[in-house]
Amino acid sequence: MTRTAIGATVVLLLALTGCSTTPEAAGPQPEPTQETTETAPVDVSAELRDLETEFAARVGVSALDTGSGSTVEYRAAERFGFASTLKLFAAGELLRQVPAEERNTVVTWTEADVAAAGYSPVTGSRVDTGLTLAELAEAAVRESDNTAMNLLLDRLDGPAGLERGLAELGDTTTRVADVEPGLNEVVAGNPANTTTPEAFTAALGALLAPDPLPAADRELLLDWMSGNATGDPLVRAGAPAGWEVADKSGGAGAIRNDVAVVTPPGREPILLTVLTEKEDPAAEYDDALVARAAGVVLTALE
């Protein structure tokens, strides 16, 4: 994905805030110029390098202010493990592929499925009753439930099916190789289970644009993201006071990530991906690194 691809979502994302781009609403429009069609990225590389040194980590960010067109990019084309941020796109793909009336289909699983998947706070307590497809998607986004993610992947024709769905959104960078918990495993030099910050930011913009999902489904997905139980110490912690954050976090071992739609008061949303990885693969991730990186980016766009 390129900066041009990300920039193409500017007009589309205005739909999220109900803004109109018609001549009547917007007034006279200027003739396109180099200055109005492309904005130079905001440079926060020095601040992010300082964070990398402080936390002994690598940081990648890609942000797009959908109102002004301003971007922030740092290691935006480098690969990072995506961890559970991928669950956002699995839920979005379910909404895209499965008609609303079919999402009430109840799915069941076994205790063995839960044991194999690992972290499953919702599905672990519902083995006897099952959940609908919609409830599984919500559990995957809000609670980062691993068994729910695997059941979504089953419905989407596995990791390859989700990767095809991302490609239809324009993301030909992300490589989905495994189910939970294997999708957290990344091998240096191997693109399996990795993405880039710019690819995820562009994919998020494409997913939330008017064409892939009807308005009700976009609102549903954003509602699930707004209730993300694991996101409070991440982008939300770094955002300026009063800014709304809808996000999906991910973390495993040395990896800690967050993908977010951040809406300042009275402005169009900012799309933000923050991917981090400690230099020592045996080290534990640090929420504060994501929060502070987000704070640097969002302050620069304030």
BAGUKE-251155 format. One record per residue (C-alpha): x, y, z; residue in three letters; residue number from 1. Coordinates in nm, 2 decimals, decimal comma, always signed. Example, Ala and Ser with C-alpha at 12.3 -4.5 7.8 and 13.67 -1.06 7.14 Angstrom:
BEGIN
> u; v; w; aa; i
> +1,23; -0,45; +0,78; ALA; 1
> +1,37; -0,11; +0,71; SER; 2
// end
This chain:
BEGIN
> u; v; w; aa; i
> +0,00; +0,00; +0,00; MET; 1
> +0,12; +0,35; -0,07; THR; 2
> +0,06; +0,70; +0,06; ARG; 3
> -0,15; +0,76; -0,25; THR; 4
> -0,38; +0,47; -0,16; ALA; 5
> -0,42; +0,61; +0,20; ILE; 6
> -0,49; +0,95; +0,06; GLY; 7
> -0,77; +0,82; -0,16; ALA; 8
> -0,97; +0,75; +0,16; THR; 9
> -1,00; +1,12; +0,26; VAL; 10
> -1,32; +1,19; +0,08; VAL; 11
> -1,47; +0,85; +0,15; LEU; 12
> -1,41; +0,88; +0,53; LEU; 13
> -1,61; +1,21; +0,54; LEU; 14
> -1,91; +0,98; +0,54; ALA; 15
> -1,83; +0,87; +0,90; LEU; 16
> -1,90; +1,21; +1,04; THR; 17
> -2,20; +1,30; +0,81; GLY; 18
> -2,01; +1,57; +0,63; CYS; 19
> -2,12; +1,66; +0,28; SER; 20
> -1,89; +1,72; -0,01; THR; 21
> -2,15; +1,85; -0,25; THR; 22
> -2,09; +2,20; -0,40; PRO; 23
> -2,40; +2,34; -0,23; GLU; 24
> -2,27; +2,23; +0,12; ALA; 25
> -1,91; +2,30; +0,07; ALA; 26
> -1,93; +2,62; -0,12; GLY; 27
> -1,71; +2,71; -0,42; PRO; 28
> -1,43; +2,46; -0,47; GLN; 29
> -1,07; +2,56; -0,56; PRO; 30
> -0,91; +2,43; -0,87; GLU; 31
> -0,70; +2,12; -0,79; PRO; 32
> -0,33; +2,21; -0,74; THR; 33
> -0,03; +2,03; -0,61; GLN; 34
> -0,07; +2,20; -0,28; GLU; 35
> -0,44; +2,10; -0,23; THR; 36
> -0,41; +1,74; -0,36; THR; 37
> -0,11; +1,62; -0,16; GLU; 38
> +0,00; +1,73; +0,18; THR; 39
> +0,36; +1,66; +0,29; ALA; 40
> +0,38; +1,41; +0,59; PRO; 41
> +0,41; +1,57; +0,93; VAL; 42
> +0,76; +1,48; +1,05; ASP; 43
> +0,77; +1,34; +1,41; VAL; 44
> +1,06; +1,10; +1,34; SER; 45
> +1,29; +1,26; +1,60; ALA; 46
> +1,03; +1,21; +1,88; GLU; 47
> +0,96; +0,85; +1,77; LEU; 48
> +1,33; +0,76; +1,75; ARG; 49
> +1,36; +0,89; +2,10; ASP; 50
> +1,08; +0,65; +2,21; LEU; 51
> +1,25; +0,36; +2,03; GLU; 52
> +1,57; +0,43; +2,22; THR; 53
> +1,39; +0,47; +2,56; GLU; 54
> +1,19; +0,15; +2,52; PHE; 55
> +1,45; -0,05; +2,32; ALA; 56
> +1,19; -0,11; +2,06; ALA; 57
> +1,09; -0,06; +1,69; ARG; 58
> +0,79; +0,16; +1,63; VAL; 59
> +0,58; +0,19; +1,31; GLY; 60
> +0,30; +0,45; +1,26; VAL; 61
> +0,07; +0,55; +0,98; SER; 62
> -0,19; +0,82; +1,04; ALA; 63
> -0,43; +1,00; +0,81; LEU; 64
> -0,63; +1,31; +0,90; ASP; 65
> -0,93; +1,25; +0,67; THR; 66
> -1,03; +1,62; +0,70; GLY; 67
> -0,71; +1,79; +0,61; SER; 68
> -0,53; +1,51; +0,43; GLY; 69
> -0,23; +1,55; +0,66; SER; 70
> -0,04; +1,22; +0,73; THR; 71
> +0,22; +1,10; +0,97; VAL; 72
> +0,44; +0,81; +0,87; GLU; 73
> +0,73; +0,64; +1,04; TYR; 74
> +0,86; +0,30; +0,94; ARG; 75
> +0,52; +0,29; +0,76; ALA; 76
> +0,63; +0,04; +0,50; ALA; 77
> +0,81; -0,19; +0,74; GLU; 78
> +0,66; -0,52; +0,85; ARG; 79
> +0,54; -0,59; +1,20; PHE; 80
> +0,34; -0,88; +1,35; GLY; 81
> -0,03; -0,78; +1,36; PHE; 82
> -0,13; -1,00; +1,66; ALA; 83
> -0,50; -0,95; +1,75; SER; 84
> -0,55; -0,63; +1,56; THR; 85
> -0,64; -0,86; +1,28; LEU; 86
> -0,96; -0,95; +1,45; LYS; 87
> -1,10; -0,61; +1,35; LEU; 88
> -1,06; -0,70; +0,98; PHE; 89
> -1,21; -1,05; +1,04; ALA; 90
> -1,52; -0,89; +1,20; ALA; 91
> -1,54; -0,64; +0,91; GLY; 92
> -1,51; -0,91; +0,66; GLU; 93
> -1,79; -1,11; +0,82; LEU; 94
> -2,01; -0,80; +0,80; LEU; 95
> -1,91; -0,76; +0,44; ARG; 96
> -1,97; -1,12; +0,33; GLN; 97
> -2,26; -1,24; +0,55; VAL; 98
> -2,61; -1,08; +0,51; PRO; 99
> -2,76; -0,94; +0,83; ALA; 100
> -3,03; -1,21; +0,85; GLU; 101
> -2,77; -1,49; +0,84; GLU; 102
> -2,57; -1,34; +1,13; ARG; 103
> -2,82; -1,47; +1,38; ASN; 104
> -2,71; -1,83; +1,30; THR; 105
> -2,60; -1,99; +1,62; VAL; 106
> -2,25; -2,15; +1,61; VAL; 107
> -2,13; -2,40; +1,87; THR; 108
> -1,78; -2,53; +1,96; TRP; 109
> -1,62; -2,76; +2,22; THR; 110
> -1,40; -2,72; +2,53; GLU; 111
> -1,11; -2,86; +2,32; ALA; 112
> -1,16; -2,57; +2,07; ASP; 113
> -1,13; -2,32; +2,36; VAL; 114
> -0,82; -2,49; +2,50; ALA; 115
> -0,65; -2,49; +2,16; ALA; 116
> -0,73; -2,12; +2,10; ALA; 117
> -0,61; -1,98; +2,43; GLY; 118
> -0,75; -1,65; +2,56; TYR; 119
> -1,13; -1,68; +2,52; SER; 120
> -1,31; -1,49; +2,80; PRO; 121
> -1,65; -1,50; +2,62; VAL; 122
> -1,66; -1,83; +2,43; THR; 123
> -1,51; -2,01; +2,73; GLY; 124
> -1,82; -1,95; +2,92; SER; 125
> -2,07; -2,02; +2,64; ARG; 126
> -1,97; -2,37; +2,53; VAL; 127
> -2,31; -2,51; +2,63; ASP; 128
> -2,52; -2,25; +2,45; THR; 129
> -2,30; -2,12; +2,16; GLY; 130
> -2,32; -1,77; +2,01; LEU; 131
> -2,45; -1,62; +1,69; THR; 132
> -2,21; -1,51; +1,42; LEU; 133
> -2,27; -1,15; +1,51; ALA; 134
> -2,20; -1,22; +1,88; GLU; 135
> -1,88; -1,40; +1,78; LEU; 136
> -1,77; -1,10; +1,58; ALA; 137
> -1,85; -0,87; +1,87; GLU; 138
> -1,66; -1,09; +2,11; ALA; 139
> -1,35; -1,09; +1,88; ALA; 140
> -1,34; -0,71; +1,86; VAL; 141
> -1,46; -0,61; +2,21; ARG; 142
> -1,29; -0,88; +2,42; GLU; 143
> -1,02; -1,01; +2,18; SER; 144
> -1,16; -1,36; +2,21; ASP; 145
> -0,94; -1,61; +2,03; ASN; 146
> -1,20; -1,89; +1,99; THR; 147
> -1,44; -1,64; +1,84; ALA; 148
> -1,17; -1,53; +1,60; MET; 149
> -1,11; -1,89; +1,49; ASN; 150
> -1,48; -1,95; +1,44; LEU; 151
> -1,50; -1,63; +1,22; LEU; 152
> -1,21; -1,76; +1,02; LEU; 153
> -1,39; -2,09; +0,97; ASP; 154
> -1,68; -1,89; +0,82; ARG; 155
> -1,45; -1,69; +0,60; LEU; 156
> -1,27; -1,99; +0,45; ASP; 157
> -0,98; -1,97; +0,68; GLY; 158
> -0,67; -1,74; +0,69; PRO; 159
> -0,65; -1,75; +0,31; ALA; 160
> -1,02; -1,63; +0,28; GLY; 161
> -0,95; -1,34; +0,51; LEU; 162
> -0,64; -1,25; +0,31; GLU; 163
> -0,85; -1,25; -0,01; ARG; 164
> -1,10; -1,02; +0,16; GLY; 165
> -0,82; -0,78; +0,25; LEU; 166
> -0,70; -0,79; -0,10; ALA; 167
> -1,04; -0,69; -0,23; GLU; 168
> -1,01; -0,39; +0,00; LEU; 169
> -0,68; -0,31; -0,17; GLY; 170
> -0,45; -0,46; +0,09; ASP; 171
> -0,21; -0,69; -0,09; THR; 172
> +0,05; -0,65; +0,18; THR; 173
> -0,09; -0,83; +0,48; THR; 174
> -0,01; -1,20; +0,51; ARG; 175
> -0,25; -1,41; +0,71; VAL; 176
> -0,10; -1,75; +0,77; ALA; 177
> -0,25; -1,90; +1,08; ASP; 178
> -0,54; -1,92; +1,32; VAL; 179
> -0,52; -1,84; +1,69; GLU; 180
> -0,29; -1,86; +1,87; PRO; 181
> -0,05; -1,92; +1,58; GLY; 182
> -0,12; -1,59; +1,41; LEU; 183
> +0,08; -1,42; +1,69; ASN; 184
> +0,40; -1,60; +1,58; GLU; 185
> +0,63; -1,41; +1,36; VAL; 186
> +0,97; -1,52; +1,22; VAL; 187
> +1,22; -1,26; +1,12; ALA; 188
> +1,24; -1,23; +0,74; GLY; 189
> +0,92; -1,42; +0,69; ASN; 190
> +0,61; -1,21; +0,60; PRO; 191
> +0,37; -1,46; +0,75; ALA; 192
> +0,14; -1,31; +1,01; ASN; 193
> +0,27; -0,96; +0,94; THR; 194
> +0,15; -0,63; +0,79; THR; 195
> +0,27; -0,27; +0,76; THR; 196
> +0,13; +0,04; +0,93; PRO; 197
> +0,04; +0,20; +0,60; GLU; 198
> -0,14; -0,12; +0,48; ALA; 199
> -0,36; -0,14; +0,79; PHE; 200
> -0,44; +0,23; +0,78; THR; 201
> -0,54; +0,21; +0,42; ALA; 202
> -0,74; -0,11; +0,48; ALA; 203
> -0,92; +0,05; +0,77; LEU; 204
> -1,01; +0,35; +0,55; GLY; 205
> -1,13; +0,12; +0,27; ALA; 206
> -1,34; -0,09; +0,51; LEU; 207
> -1,51; +0,21; +0,65; LEU; 208
> -1,58; +0,38; +0,32; ALA; 209
> -1,94; +0,38; +0,19; PRO; 210
> -1,91; +0,10; -0,06; ASP; 211
> -1,79; -0,21; +0,13; PRO; 212
> -2,04; -0,18; +0,42; LEU; 213
> -2,39; -0,03; +0,45; PRO; 214
> -2,41; +0,26; +0,70; ALA; 215
> -2,57; +0,03; +0,97; ALA; 216
> -2,28; -0,21; +0,95; ASP; 217
> -2,02; +0,06; +0,96; ARG; 218
> -2,19; +0,20; +1,27; GLU; 219
> -2,20; -0,15; +1,43; LEU; 220
> -1,83; -0,21; +1,37; LEU; 221
> -1,74; +0,13; +1,51; LEU; 222
> -1,96; +0,06; +1,81; ASP; 223
> -1,78; -0,27; +1,87; TRP; 224
> -1,44; -0,08; +1,85; MET; 225
> -1,56; +0,19; +2,08; SER; 226
> -1,63; -0,08; +2,34; GLY; 227
> -1,29; -0,25; +2,30; ASN; 228
> -1,21; -0,37; +2,66; ALA; 229
> -0,84; -0,40; +2,60; THR; 230
> -0,77; -0,06; +2,44; GLY; 231
> -0,79; +0,19; +2,73; ASP; 232
> -0,41; +0,20; +2,80; PRO; 233
> -0,32; +0,24; +2,43; LEU; 234
> -0,43; +0,50; +2,18; VAL; 235
> -0,70; +0,62; +2,42; ARG; 236
> -0,44; +0,70; +2,68; ALA; 237
> -0,24; +0,90; +2,44; GLY; 238
> -0,52; +1,09; +2,27; ALA; 239
> -0,59; +1,46; +2,37; PRO; 240
> -0,87; +1,51; +2,62; ALA; 241
> -1,22; +1,50; +2,46; GLY; 242
> -1,11; +1,30; +2,15; TRP; 243
> -1,31; +0,99; +2,08; GLU; 244
> -1,13; +0,67; +2,01; VAL; 245
> -1,26; +0,35; +1,85; ALA; 246
> -0,99; +0,09; +1,83; ASP; 247
> -0,87; -0,27; +1,82; LYS; 248
> -0,56; -0,37; +2,01; SER; 249
> -0,33; -0,66; +1,98; GLY; 250
> -0,04; -0,79; +2,17; GLY; 251
> +0,18; -1,10; +2,21; ALA; 252
> +0,52; -1,13; +2,36; GLY; 253
> +0,73; -0,84; +2,24; ALA; 254
> +0,45; -0,71; +2,01; ILE; 255
> +0,20; -0,44; +2,11; ARG; 256
> -0,03; -0,27; +1,86; ASN; 257
> -0,34; -0,06; +1,82; ASP; 258
> -0,55; +0,04; +1,52; VAL; 259
> -0,79; +0,32; +1,57; ALA; 260
> -1,04; +0,57; +1,44; VAL; 261
> -0,98; +0,89; +1,64; VAL; 262
> -1,23; +1,17; +1,62; THR; 263
> -1,14; +1,52; +1,75; PRO; 264
> -1,44; +1,74; +1,85; PRO; 265
> -1,59; +1,90; +1,55; GLY; 266
> -1,35; +1,74; +1,30; ARG; 267
> -1,33; +1,45; +1,07; GLU; 268
> -1,17; +1,13; +1,20; PRO; 269
> -0,80; +1,05; +1,20; ILE; 270
> -0,71; +0,69; +1,10; LEU; 271
> -0,42; +0,56; +1,31; LEU; 272
> -0,21; +0,25; +1,32; THR; 273
> +0,06; +0,20; +1,58; VAL; 274
> +0,27; -0,12; +1,56; LEU; 275
> +0,55; -0,18; +1,81; THR; 276
> +0,80; -0,46; +1,87; GLU; 277
> +1,07; -0,48; +2,15; LYS; 278
> +1,42; -0,54; +2,02; GLU; 279
> +1,46; -0,83; +2,25; ASP; 280
> +1,21; -1,10; +2,13; PRO; 281
> +1,19; -1,24; +2,48; ALA; 282
> +1,09; -0,90; +2,63; ALA; 283
> +0,73; -0,83; +2,73; GLU; 284
> +0,54; -0,56; +2,54; TYR; 285
> +0,48; -0,22; +2,69; ASP; 286
> +0,14; -0,04; +2,67; ASP; 287
> +0,30; +0,29; +2,75; ALA; 288
> +0,51; +0,28; +2,43; LEU; 289
> +0,19; +0,26; +2,21; VAL; 290
> +0,02; +0,54; +2,42; ALA; 291
> +0,31; +0,77; +2,39; ARG; 292
> +0,37; +0,71; +2,02; ALA; 293
> +0,00; +0,78; +1,96; ALA; 294
> +0,03; +1,09; +2,17; GLY; 295
> +0,32; +1,22; +1,96; VAL; 296
> +0,12; +1,16; +1,64; VAL; 297
> -0,21; +1,30; +1,75; LEU; 298
> -0,05; +1,61; +1,90; THR; 299
> +0,12; +1,67; +1,57; ALA; 300
> -0,22; +1,66; +1,40; LEU; 301
> -0,40; +1,86; +1,67; GLU; 302
// end
